Amino acid sequence: MRLDRRALLRTGVAGAAYAATFSIGRATSIKIKLGNDLPATHSVNLRLAEAIKAISEETHGEIEISLFPNNQLGNDKDMLSQLRSGALEMATMPNVVLSTLVPQTALIGVGYAFTDYDKVWAAIDGDVGAYVRKAIEKTGMIPFESGWDNGFRHITSSTHPINTPQDLANFKIRVPVVPLWVAMFSAFGASPVSIPLAEAYSALQTKVADGQENPLVLIEAAKFFEVQKYCSLTRHAWDGFWLIASAKPWAALPPDAQAVLSKHFNAAAKTQRADLASASLETQKALEGKGLVFNAPDIAAFKAALGKTDFYKKARAKFGDEAWTLLQKYAGDIG
């Protein structure tokens, strides 16, 4: 019988049925390496660790998963290459990194398409997520069904708070190597500089860039508060992670093993979403305690300013009408 990968990556009755009949007593255990670029204390890694423990217990130790956080297996680009070759079995990958290989994954990060979680998760768990996962599968990687949260992105600055769109004029801002976000900040009149995350701190320290943009959790983890003074809660884009399995190692797993992994990892993703949402206020308070000054700009003004440029028109042309229609199903009319 042909293995339905997508079905096996879903939680539910089928997965539970496979898990309940997991074959005990295999000659050798199944060993899996799972890597990412996040600190061990990040909510993604805490929930992954819990899922790994649950998988081990349910399979009586027959599935052994080793978690390698904090770039221990190389940076995101390295791990992405390892996933594609089969040298690494699993990794969590941010949309911003995946978009360098799979442009469709950037769709959910279109500027101001989403400003609240209800719409984000409806899209990720609905047709937009299905569209993105299908695109990922074409590259020799298998995404699990449930997406993980990285958070809404905000702007920090060493020079001035970003209260209005006009405050971005000629502002030297570090952005990831993601064409979509370079285009967005260019449309605002800023001067975006594409720099990998590993080099962002030094770029801010040496004034190659005067600011950067990231979710609060990463702003704290990367210690950007040491080289930045202001944090403007612009919520200009959302970003998340996909838990990815390398296609060849995944296909080599027995169906019952696939189902156990899917059940626990998809459930962990849903729990991690709640973790990050509830931690936002605590993270802001922690950053304030470390000297970062916060302001809450009028988000509607930023979205309106972006709408007056050709950003959305160009983004629609890049992603195509099919993808844009799916996005607007959840986000509403965004140009």
C-alpha positions as CSV (number, residue, x, y, z in Angstrom):
1,M,0.0,0.0,0.0
2,R,1.3,3.4,-0.9
3,L,2.3,5.6,2.1
4,D,0.3,8.8,2.3
5,R,2.9,11.2,3.8
6,R,0.5,14.1,4.3
7,A,-2.1,11.9,6.0
8,L,0.6,10.5,8.3
9,L,1.8,14.0,9.3
10,R,-1.7,14.8,10.6
11,T,-2.7,14.3,14.2
12,G,-5.9,12.4,14.8
13,V,-7.5,9.0,14.8
14,A,-5.2,7.5,12.2
15,G,-2.1,8.6,14.0
16,A,-3.4,7.3,17.3
17,A,-4.2,4.0,15.8
18,Y,-0.7,3.5,14.4
19,A,0.8,4.7,17.7
20,A,-1.3,2.2,19.7
21,T,0.1,-0.7,17.7
22,F,3.7,0.5,17.6
23,S,5.9,-2.6,17.0
24,I,8.0,-3.4,20.1
25,G,11.2,-5.4,19.8
26,R,12.8,-4.1,16.6
27,A,16.3,-5.4,16.1
28,T,17.8,-1.9,16.2
29,S,16.5,1.4,17.6
30,I,15.6,4.3,15.2
31,K,18.1,7.2,15.7
32,I,17.2,10.7,14.6
33,K,19.1,14.0,14.8
34,L,17.0,17.2,15.2
35,G,18.7,20.6,14.9
36,N,17.9,24.3,14.9
37,D,19.5,27.7,15.5
38,L,17.5,28.5,18.6
39,P,18.8,28.7,22.2
40,A,18.1,25.6,24.3
41,T,15.8,27.7,26.5
42,H,13.6,28.9,23.6
43,S,10.0,27.7,23.8
44,V,10.4,25.7,20.6
45,N,13.2,23.7,22.1
46,L,11.5,23.2,25.4
47,R,8.4,21.8,23.7
48,L,10.5,19.7,21.3
49,A,12.3,18.2,24.3
50,E,9.0,17.3,25.9
51,A,7.8,15.7,22.6
52,I,11.0,13.7,22.3
53,K,10.6,12.3,25.8
54,A,6.9,11.4,25.1
55,I,8.0,9.7,21.8
56,S,10.7,7.7,23.7
57,E,8.2,6.6,26.3
58,E,5.5,5.6,23.9
59,T,7.9,3.6,21.8
60,H,9.7,2.1,24.8
61,G,13.0,3.7,23.7
62,E,12.9,2.3,20.2
63,I,12.9,5.9,18.7
64,E,15.9,7.9,19.9
65,I,15.9,11.5,19.0
66,S,18.8,13.8,19.8
67,L,18.1,17.5,19.9
68,F,20.9,19.9,18.8
69,P,20.0,23.5,19.5
70,N,21.9,26.7,19.0
71,N,23.5,26.0,15.7
72,Q,25.4,22.9,17.0
73,L,25.0,21.2,13.6
74,G,25.8,24.4,11.7
75,N,23.8,27.5,10.8
76,D,20.4,27.4,9.1
77,K,21.8,27.3,5.7
78,D,24.1,24.4,6.6
79,M,21.2,22.4,8.1
80,L,19.0,23.2,5.2
81,S,21.6,21.6,2.9
82,Q,21.9,18.6,5.3
83,L,18.2,18.1,5.2
84,R,18.0,18.1,1.5
85,S,20.9,15.6,1.2
86,G,19.6,13.3,4.0
87,A,22.6,13.9,6.2
88,L,20.3,15.4,8.8
89,E,16.9,13.8,9.6
90,M,15.0,16.7,11.1
91,A,15.2,20.4,11.8
92,T,13.0,23.4,12.6
93,M,13.4,26.0,9.9
94,P,12.1,29.6,10.0
95,N,10.0,30.8,7.1
96,V,12.6,33.5,6.4
97,V,15.3,30.9,5.8
98,L,13.1,28.5,3.9
99,S,12.1,31.3,1.6
100,T,15.6,31.4,0.1
101,L,14.9,28.0,-1.3
102,V,11.1,27.9,-1.4
103,P,9.9,31.4,-2.1
104,Q,6.3,30.4,-1.4
105,T,7.0,30.2,2.3
106,A,7.4,34.0,2.5
107,L,3.7,34.4,1.6
108,I,2.6,34.4,5.2
109,G,5.1,37.2,5.9
110,V,3.7,39.8,3.5
111,G,3.9,43.1,5.3
112,Y,0.8,43.8,7.4
113,A,-1.2,41.0,5.9
114,F,-1.7,39.8,9.5
115,T,-1.6,41.7,12.8
116,D,-3.4,39.2,15.1
117,Y,-2.9,35.5,15.8
118,D,-6.4,34.4,15.1
119,K,-5.9,35.1,11.4
120,V,-2.4,33.8,11.4
121,W,-3.3,30.4,12.7
122,A,-6.4,30.1,10.6
123,A,-4.2,30.6,7.5
124,I,-1.4,28.3,8.7
125,D,-3.8,25.5,9.7
126,G,-5.8,26.1,6.6
127,D,-5.3,26.6,2.8
128,V,-2.2,28.9,3.1
129,G,-0.4,26.3,5.2
130,A,-1.3,23.5,2.9
131,Y,-0.1,25.5,-0.1
132,V,3.3,26.3,1.6
133,R,3.8,22.7,2.7
134,K,3.1,21.4,-0.8
135,A,5.8,23.7,-2.1
136,I,8.3,22.5,0.5
137,E,7.6,18.9,-0.3
138,K,8.8,19.5,-3.9
139,T,12.3,20.2,-2.6
140,G,13.0,16.8,-1.0
141,M,11.8,17.8,2.4
142,I,8.6,16.9,4.4
143,P,7.0,19.5,6.6
144,F,5.0,18.4,9.6
145,E,1.4,19.8,9.5
146,S,1.4,22.1,12.5
147,G,3.5,25.4,12.2
148,W,5.4,26.8,15.2
149,D,5.5,30.4,16.3
150,N,8.3,32.8,16.0
151,G,6.2,35.9,16.7
152,F,5.3,39.2,15.2
153,R,8.3,41.3,14.2
154,H,9.1,44.8,15.6
155,I,11.7,47.4,14.9
156,T,14.5,48.4,17.2
157,S,16.7,51.4,16.8
158,S,19.8,53.1,18.3
159,T,18.9,56.5,17.0
160,H,15.1,57.3,17.4
161,P,11.8,55.5,18.0
162,I,9.7,54.6,14.9
163,N,6.4,56.3,15.6
164,T,5.3,57.0,12.0
165,P,6.1,55.6,8.6
166,Q,8.0,58.8,7.9
167,D,10.4,57.9,10.7
168,L,11.7,55.1,8.4
169,A,13.0,57.5,5.8
170,N,16.6,56.8,5.1
171,F,16.8,54.6,8.2
172,K,19.5,52.0,7.9
173,I,17.8,48.8,9.0
174,R,19.2,45.3,9.1
175,V,16.8,42.8,7.6
176,P,17.2,39.0,6.9
177,V,18.3,37.9,3.5
178,V,14.7,37.9,2.3
179,P,13.8,39.9,-0.8
180,L,10.2,40.4,0.3
181,W,11.2,42.3,3.4
182,V,14.0,44.2,1.6
183,A,11.3,45.4,-0.8
184,M,8.9,46.3,2.0
185,F,11.4,48.5,3.9
186,S,12.5,50.0,0.6
187,A,8.9,50.9,-0.1
188,F,8.8,52.7,3.2
189,G,11.8,54.8,2.1
190,A,14.2,53.1,4.5
191,S,17.7,51.8,3.6
192,P,17.5,48.1,4.3
193,V,20.8,46.1,4.6
194,S,20.5,42.3,4.1
195,I,22.7,40.7,6.8
196,P,22.5,37.1,8.2
197,L,21.3,36.9,11.8
198,A,24.7,35.7,13.0
199,E,26.3,39.0,11.8
200,A,23.4,41.3,12.9
201,Y,24.8,42.2,16.4
202,S,28.2,43.3,15.1
203,A,26.5,45.2,12.3
204,L,24.4,47.2,14.9
205,Q,27.5,47.6,17.1
206,T,29.6,49.1,14.3
207,K,26.7,51.2,12.9
208,V,26.6,49.3,9.6
209,A,22.9,49.5,10.5
210,D,21.1,51.7,13.0
211,G,18.3,49.3,13.6
212,Q,16.9,45.9,13.0
213,E,13.6,44.0,13.1
214,N,12.7,40.8,14.9
215,P,10.2,39.2,17.3
216,L,10.7,40.2,21.0
217,V,11.9,36.8,22.0
218,L,14.7,36.9,19.5
219,I,15.6,40.5,20.4
220,E,16.2,39.3,23.9
221,A,18.0,36.1,23.0
222,A,20.3,37.9,20.6
223,K,21.0,40.6,23.2
224,F,20.1,43.4,20.7
225,F,19.2,45.5,23.7
226,E,22.9,46.0,24.3
227,V,23.3,47.9,21.1
228,Q,19.8,49.3,20.6
229,K,17.9,52.0,22.6
230,Y,14.3,51.9,21.2
231,C,11.8,49.2,20.4
232,S,8.7,50.2,18.3
233,L,5.9,47.6,18.4
234,T,5.2,47.8,14.6
235,R,4.0,44.2,14.1
236,H,4.9,44.6,10.5
237,A,5.1,40.9,9.7
238,W,4.6,37.5,11.3
239,D,7.1,34.7,11.0
240,G,7.1,31.1,12.2
241,F,8.9,27.8,11.9
242,W,8.2,24.6,10.1
243,L,9.4,21.3,11.6
244,I,11.0,19.6,8.6
245,A,11.9,16.0,8.0
246,S,14.4,15.0,5.2
247,A,12.4,13.0,2.6
248,K,14.6,9.9,2.3
249,P,15.1,9.2,6.0
250,W,11.4,9.9,6.6
251,A,10.3,7.5,3.9
252,A,12.6,4.8,5.4
253,L,10.7,5.0,8.7
254,P,7.9,2.4,9.4
255,P,4.4,3.9,9.2
256,D,3.9,3.4,12.9
257,A,7.0,5.4,13.7
258,Q,6.0,8.2,11.4
259,A,2.6,8.4,13.1
260,V,4.1,8.5,16.6
261,L,6.4,11.4,15.6
262,S,3.6,13.2,13.8
263,K,1.2,13.0,16.8
264,H,3.6,14.3,19.4
265,F,5.4,16.9,17.3
266,N,2.2,18.4,15.9
267,A,0.7,18.5,19.4
268,A,3.9,20.2,20.7
269,A,3.7,22.9,18.1
270,K,0.2,23.8,19.2
271,T,1.4,24.1,22.8
272,Q,4.4,26.2,21.9
273,R,2.1,28.7,20.1
274,A,0.4,29.4,23.5
275,D,3.7,29.6,25.2
276,L,5.0,32.4,23.0
277,A,1.8,34.3,23.0
278,S,1.6,34.4,26.8
279,A,5.3,35.2,27.1
280,S,5.2,38.4,25.0
281,L,4.3,40.7,27.9
282,E,6.9,39.1,30.1
283,T,9.6,39.5,27.4
284,Q,8.7,43.1,27.0
285,K,9.0,43.8,30.7
286,A,12.4,42.0,30.8
287,L,13.6,44.1,27.9
288,E,12.4,47.3,29.5
289,G,14.3,46.2,32.6
290,K,17.4,46.0,30.4
291,G,17.0,49.6,29.2
292,L,15.0,49.2,26.0
293,V,12.4,52.0,25.6
294,F,9.1,50.8,24.0
295,N,6.6,52.7,22.0
296,A,3.3,51.6,20.3
297,P,2.9,53.3,16.9
298,D,-0.4,53.4,14.9
299,I,-0.2,50.2,12.9
300,A,-3.0,51.3,10.6
301,A,-0.9,54.3,9.5
302,F,2.0,52.0,8.5
303,K,-0.3,49.6,6.6
304,A,-2.0,52.6,4.8
305,A,1.4,54.0,3.9
306,L,2.6,50.7,2.4
307,G,-0.7,50.4,0.5
308,K,0.1,53.7,-1.3
309,T,3.3,52.2,-2.8
310,D,3.6,49.5,-5.4
311,F,4.7,46.9,-2.7
312,Y,1.5,44.8,-2.7
313,K,1.2,45.0,-6.5
314,K,4.8,43.6,-6.9
315,A,4.3,41.0,-4.2
316,R,1.1,39.7,-5.9
317,A,3.0,39.5,-9.2
318,K,5.8,37.6,-7.5
319,F,3.6,35.0,-5.7
320,G,1.0,34.7,-8.4
321,D,-2.8,35.1,-8.3
322,E,-3.5,31.6,-6.8
323,A,-1.3,32.2,-3.8
324,W,-2.6,35.8,-3.4
325,T,-6.2,34.7,-3.5
326,L,-5.4,32.1,-0.7
327,L,-3.7,34.8,1.4
328,Q,-6.6,37.2,1.0
329,K,-9.1,34.5,2.0
330,Y,-7.7,34.9,5.6
331,A,-6.1,38.4,5.6
332,G,-8.8,40.3,3.7
333,D,-8.1,42.7,0.9
334,I,-4.5,43.7,1.0
335,G,-4.1,45.2,-2.4
